Amino acid sequence: MNITKTKKINWIDIKNPSKKDLDYLKKNFDFHPVTLKELLSPTLRPKVEHYDHYLYMVIHFPIYNSGKQTTESVETDFLITKDTLVTVHYEELPPMKKIWGECHVDETSREHNFGETTAFLLYNILQTLYNFSLRQLDHISKKINQIENQMFKEKGSEIIVEKISFARRDVLDFRKTIKPQKTIINSLKIRGVEFFGKKMRPYFMDIIGDYMRVWNLLESHKETIQALRETNDSLVSNRTNKIMKALTVFAVIVFPLTLLATIFGMNAKNSPIIGHRYDFWIIFGFGLLATFAMLIFFKRKKWI
């Protein structure tokens, strides 16, 4: 448990809460037992609950795991009273760690971020988290640019299909984390105004704007990846068609030679030409003529 404070506002940050941490919260704050019990383990469902003297909010933020090449959901719980903000998380959250460090060691930064109410501190934390989410989307932008450049160089390949699949999974995981927040942020605007008063409405509206910027960029990435996938499928299909066309032309050209070899290879008593002094060269000449005839035919049809 870490605590930093100003004259008016306290910020308590807890990572992986223990029974000792919960006992401290129970002793010093009148939090509902159900709320404290929920803090013992991560909650899959985001929510905002308004109690008599505090707000309880559960929200998830996307963090990119470079090792797994995908985005994972990291939960943060907020317990908000008039003079104290309690944040609880179960994994390291870089932007939270950054703003905490700045507020803890730098009095100017602490005064700036804390403001006059816990609502203003909450606003600054959420704004930092959403700005971090925007930066998290940069790696998806880089993936998209790399896929686009490589796609038209290689004109469709299994490697491109794999890269598109990884990028698509990344976007879907990001969306899965971000999408439920829309309801939560809208609910926070209502509950927050009820709890802190109308003067905080612009700040909560600004948080909605930060969320929408992340969501719109994510939707743009989703549409771009879908378009790249369709384009790559077309390139792969076109390359496959060219290969099939070449194989078909080759098979048709070879067919007369195969037919001649089969006919003159029959064990018949009166086979024509067979036994003639130049029988091999005559049959070979027929084969060449048939091959050239097929090539000329394909050229005129513009099949090759």
Summary of the structure (lengths in Angstrom):
residues: 304
radius of gyration: 34.6
end to end distance: 74.6
largest distance: 116.3
contacts: 865
relative contact order: 0.09
helix: 65%
strand: 14%
